């Protein structure tokens, strides 16, 4: 198993002095991030889809082994609410093609007010180019049905396992031969950090679910106070201790 460990985004000012040296210009942060982590989830594409030129620039500025997961534009998921998906999916993937071989999974995070519609989801997933890894993060409990699970399995799409306050808020379904996990907010004393026990529990769930040859992507979205960076490093260290293959993470961070 290869565990891809990273954070949701890289441009957070309070990461200065933790991941980034105090004097490092903001324009060089991607290069520094990519030297220390091998994957990132681009969260801000949800608010405004970057141009193909932006994606091409990110490809040129990162090393060949770097993997960029992409959160789909809210135009597709929150404005269109998955309806008439052909044009927004085509635009998303045409722009993202600028990443070339850096492009990893595409995340569809659904609105919490969007109730389950297996047919709508199936039609949307069908619009993506063959071979695209799609992770789906529903946020309404009506989605947890056998029909939805069947759609995900038939399309090879991964149900995104999501954690809030150190507990799963989604079923722990394996719907594809690869996995995707998002850590939104921990419950450790130093908010919004995750405790060691919570992280090792997630590692056990991963190893119990996927075989040795699977790819599993894990991103920390608890960016405040650089919690995401610190938790990603802790998670990766614990995973390596169990014998898992883990993509690069910083060897050490300043105490804090």
Secondary structure as a PSIPRED ss2 file (coil, helix, strand):
# PSIPRED VFORMAT (PSIPRED V4.0)

   1 X C   1.000  0.000  0.000
   2 X E   0.000  0.000  1.000
   3 X E   0.000  0.000  1.000
   4 X E   0.000  0.000  1.000
   5 X E   0.000  0.000  1.000
   6 X E   0.000  0.000  1.000
   7 X E   0.000  0.000  1.000
   8 X E   0.000  0.000  1.000
   9 X C   1.000  0.000  0.000
  10 X C   1.000  0.000  0.000
  11 X C   1.000  0.000  0.000
  12 X C   1.000  0.000  0.000
  13 X H   0.000  1.000  0.000
  14 X H   0.000  1.000  0.000
  15 X H   0.000  1.000  0.000
  16 X E   0.000  0.000  1.000
  17 X C   1.000  0.000  0.000
  18 X C   1.000  0.000  0.000
  19 X C   1.000  0.000  0.000
  20 X E   0.000  0.000  1.000
  21 X C   1.000  0.000  0.000
  22 X C   1.000  0.000  0.000
  23 X C   1.000  0.000  0.000
  24 X C   1.000  0.000  0.000
  25 X C   1.000  0.000  0.000
  26 X H   0.000  1.000  0.000
  27 X H   0.000  1.000  0.000
  28 X H   0.000  1.000  0.000
  29 X H   0.000  1.000  0.000
  30 X H   0.000  1.000  0.000
  31 X H   0.000  1.000  0.000
  32 X H   0.000  1.000  0.000
  33 X H   0.000  1.000  0.000
  34 X H   0.000  1.000  0.000
  35 X H   0.000  1.000  0.000
  36 X H   0.000  1.000  0.000
  37 X C   1.000  0.000  0.000
  38 X C   1.000  0.000  0.000
  39 X E   0.000  0.000  1.000
  40 X E   0.000  0.000  1.000
  41 X E   0.000  0.000  1.000
  42 X E   0.000  0.000  1.000
  43 X C   1.000  0.000  0.000
  44 X H   0.000  1.000  0.000
  45 X H   0.000  1.000  0.000
  46 X H   0.000  1.000  0.000
  47 X C   1.000  0.000  0.000
  48 X C   1.000  0.000  0.000
  49 X C   1.000  0.000  0.000
  50 X C   1.000  0.000  0.000
  51 X C   1.000  0.000  0.000
  52 X H   0.000  1.000  0.000
  53 X H   0.000  1.000  0.000
  54 X H   0.000  1.000  0.000
  55 X H   0.000  1.000  0.000
  56 X H   0.000  1.000  0.000
  57 X H   0.000  1.000  0.000
  58 X H   0.000  1.000  0.000
  59 X H   0.000  1.000  0.000
  60 X H   0.000  1.000  0.000
  61 X C   1.000  0.000  0.000
  62 X C   1.000  0.000  0.000
  63 X C   1.000  0.000  0.000
  64 X C   1.000  0.000  0.000
  65 X C   1.000  0.000  0.000
  66 X C   1.000  0.000  0.000
  67 X E   0.000  0.000  1.000
  68 X E   0.000  0.000  1.000
  69 X E   0.000  0.000  1.000
  70 X E   0.000  0.000  1.000
  71 X E   0.000  0.000  1.000
  72 X C   1.000  0.000  0.000
  73 X C   1.000  0.000  0.000
  74 X H   0.000  1.000  0.000
  75 X H   0.000  1.000  0.000
  76 X H   0.000  1.000  0.000
  77 X H   0.000  1.000  0.000
  78 X H   0.000  1.000  0.000
  79 X H   0.000  1.000  0.000
  80 X C   1.000  0.000  0.000
  81 X C   1.000  0.000  0.000
  82 X C   1.000  0.000  0.000
  83 X C   1.000  0.000  0.000
  84 X C   1.000  0.000  0.000
  85 X H   0.000  1.000  0.000
  86 X H   0.000  1.000  0.000
  87 X H   0.000  1.000  0.000
  88 X H   0.000  1.000  0.000
  89 X H   0.000  1.000  0.000
  90 X H   0.000  1.000  0.000
  91 X H   0.000  1.000  0.000
  92 X H   0.000  1.000  0.000
  93 X H   0.000  1.000  0.000
  94 X H   0.000  1.000  0.000
  95 X H   0.000  1.000  0.000
  96 X H   0.000  1.000  0.000
  97 X H   0.000  1.000  0.000
  98 X H   0.000  1.000  0.000
  99 X H   0.000  1.000  0.000
 100 X H   0.000  1.000  0.000
 101 X H   0.000  1.000  0.000
 102 X H   0.000  1.000  0.000
 103 X E   0.000  0.000  1.000
 104 X E   0.000  0.000  1.000
 105 X E   0.000  0.000  1.000
 106 X E   0.000  0.000  1.000
 107 X E   0.000  0.000  1.000
 108 X E   0.000  0.000  1.000
 109 X E   0.000  0.000  1.000
 110 X C   1.000  0.000  0.000
 111 X C   1.000  0.000  0.000
 112 X C   1.000  0.000  0.000
 113 X C   1.000  0.000  0.000
 114 X C   1.000  0.000  0.000
 115 X C   1.000  0.000  0.000
 116 X C   1.000  0.000  0.000
 117 X C   1.000  0.000  0.000
 118 X H   0.000  1.000  0.000
 119 X H   0.000  1.000  0.000
 120 X H   0.000  1.000  0.000
 121 X H   0.000  1.000  0.000
 122 X H   0.000  1.000  0.000
 123 X H   0.000  1.000  0.000
 124 X H   0.000  1.000  0.000
 125 X H   0.000  1.000  0.000
 126 X H   0.000  1.000  0.000
 127 X C   1.000  0.000  0.000
 128 X C   1.000  0.000  0.000
 129 X C   1.000  0.000  0.000
 130 X C   1.000  0.000  0.000
 131 X C   1.000  0.000  0.000
 132 X C   1.000  0.000  0.000
 133 X C   1.000  0.000  0.000
 134 X E   0.000  0.000  1.000
 135 X E   0.000  0.000  1.000
 136 X E   0.000  0.000  1.000
 137 X E   0.000  0.000  1.000
 138 X C   1.000  0.000  0.000
 139 X C   1.000  0.000  0.000
 140 X C   1.000  0.000  0.000
 141 X H   0.000  1.000  0.000
 142 X H   0.000  1.000  0.000
 143 X H   0.000  1.000  0.000
 144 X C   1.000  0.000  0.000
 145 X C   1.000  0.000  0.000
 146 X H   0.000  1.000  0.000
 147 X H   0.000  1.000  0.000
 148 X H   0.000  1.000  0.000
 149 X H   0.000  1.000  0.000
 150 X H   0.000  1.000  0.000
 151 X H   0.000  1.000  0.000
 152 X H   0.000  1.000  0.000
 153 X H   0.000  1.000  0.000
 154 X H   0.000  1.000  0.000
 155 X H   0.000  1.000  0.000
 156 X C   1.000  0.000  0.000
 157 X C   1.000  0.000  0.000
 158 X E   0.000  0.000  1.000
 159 X E   0.000  0.000  1.000
 160 X C   1.000  0.000  0.000
 161 X E   0.000  0.000  1.000
 162 X E   0.000  0.000  1.000
 163 X E   0.000  0.000  1.000
 164 X E   0.000  0.000  1.000
 165 X C   1.000  0.000  0.000
 166 X C   1.000  0.000  0.000
 167 X E   0.000  0.000  1.000
 168 X E   0.000  0.000  1.000
 169 X C   1.000  0.000  0.000
 170 X C   1.000  0.000  0.000
 171 X C   1.000  0.000  0.000
 172 X C   1.000  0.000  0.000
 173 X C   1.000  0.000  0.000
 174 X C   1.000  0.000  0.000
 175 X C   1.000  0.000  0.000
 176 X C   1.000  0.000  0.000
 177 X C   1.000  0.000  0.000
 178 X E   0.000  0.000  1.000
 179 X E   0.000  0.000  1.000
 180 X E   0.000  0.000  1.000
 181 X E   0.000  0.000  1.000
 182 X E   0.000  0.000  1.000
 183 X E   0.000  0.000  1.000
 184 X E   0.000  0.000  1.000
 185 X E   0.000  0.000  1.000
 186 X C   1.000  0.000  0.000
 187 X C   1.000  0.000  0.000
 188 X C   1.000  0.000  0.000
 189 X C   1.000  0.000  0.000
 190 X C   1.000  0.000  0.000
 191 X C   1.000  0.000  0.000
 192 X C   1.000  0.000  0.000
 193 X C   1.000  0.000  0.000
 194 X C   1.000  0.000  0.000
 195 X C   1.000  0.000  0.000
 196 X H   0.000  1.000  0.000
 197 X H   0.000  1.000  0.000
 198 X H   0.000  1.000  0.000
 199 X H   0.000  1.000  0.000
 200 X H   0.000  1.000  0.000
 201 X H   0.000  1.000  0.000
 202 X H   0.000  1.000  0.000
 203 X H   0.000  1.000  0.000
 204 X H   0.000  1.000  0.000
 205 X H   0.000  1.000  0.000
 206 X H   0.000  1.000  0.000
 207 X H   0.000  1.000  0.000
 208 X H   0.000  1.000  0.000
 209 X H   0.000  1.000  0.000
 210 X C   1.000  0.000  0.000
 211 X C   1.000  0.000  0.000
 212 X C   1.000  0.000  0.000
 213 X C   1.000  0.000  0.000
 214 X C   1.000  0.000  0.000
 215 X E   0.000  0.000  1.000
 216 X E   0.000  0.000  1.000
 217 X E   0.000  0.000  1.000
 218 X E   0.000  0.000  1.000
 219 X E   0.000  0.000  1.000
 220 X E   0.000  0.000  1.000
 221 X C   1.000  0.000  0.000
 222 X C   1.000  0.000  0.000
 223 X C   1.000  0.000  0.000
 224 X H   0.000  1.000  0.000
 225 X H   0.000  1.000  0.000
 226 X H   0.000  1.000  0.000
 227 X H   0.000  1.000  0.000
 228 X H   0.000  1.000  0.000
 229 X H   0.000  1.000  0.000
 230 X H   0.000  1.000  0.000
 231 X H   0.000  1.000  0.000
 232 X H   0.000  1.000  0.000
 233 X H   0.000  1.000  0.000
 234 X H   0.000  1.000  0.000
 235 X H   0.000  1.000  0.000
 236 X H   0.000  1.000  0.000
 237 X H   0.000  1.000  0.000
 238 X H   0.000  1.000  0.000
 239 X H   0.000  1.000  0.000
 240 X H   0.000  1.000  0.000
 241 X H   0.000  1.000  0.000
 242 X C   1.000  0.000  0.000
 243 X C   1.000  0.000  0.000
 244 X C   1.000  0.000  0.000
 245 X E   0.000  0.000  1.000
 246 X E   0.000  0.000  1.000
 247 X C   1.000  0.000  0.000
 248 X C   1.000  0.000  0.000
 249 X C   1.000  0.000  0.000
 250 X C   1.000  0.000  0.000
 251 X C   1.000  0.000  0.000
 252 X C   1.000  0.000  0.000
 253 X C   1.000  0.000  0.000
 254 X C   1.000  0.000  0.000
 255 X C   1.000  0.000  0.000
 256 X C   1.000  0.000  0.000
